[in-house]
């Protein structure tokens, strides 16, 4: 459902150009774009936060109970809270009061990943958010902001997960920003 909202007033130029290049009718794309509800970025983030709180409430009151969902949700919140520093699995287990085995099982069952994969993904998502908010930033600066002292190591991690370099992502954000102007 989140993809049904738009946060831009106009179709990004590169998407429009690709659409036309493939020979599709530009009016179809324009009409589909305009049919999507427009929300300011802050409003959409507030809605997502409210939706997240609602889901947490439903689960905490046991209106819906999914085995190990509580552990997964708590793990995600803990990782987000500690994202800017080293994410140590034993500290997570101690802080949450669950065994490491229970946490690993919950992550595998609900997210199909282990703790290390989750941390890498969350740090990469945070990196992409930082870059999107500040396209002039360098890989080194953004990597440092998300807790990686070694930008080369972060670049290898990013490439392993996204199959592209972080500098390519920064360039695409800068290009998209230039196209929108």
Secondary structure, 3 states (H helix, E strand, C coil): CHHHEECCCCCCHHHHHHHHHCCCCHHHHHHHHHHCEECCHHHHHHHHHHHHHHHHHHHHCCCCCCCCHHHHHHHHHHHHHCCCCCCCHHHHHHHHCCCHHHHHHHHHHHHCCCHHHHHHHHHHHHHHHHHHHCCCCCHHHHHHHCCCCCHHHHHHHHHHHHCCCHHHHHHHHHHHHHHHC
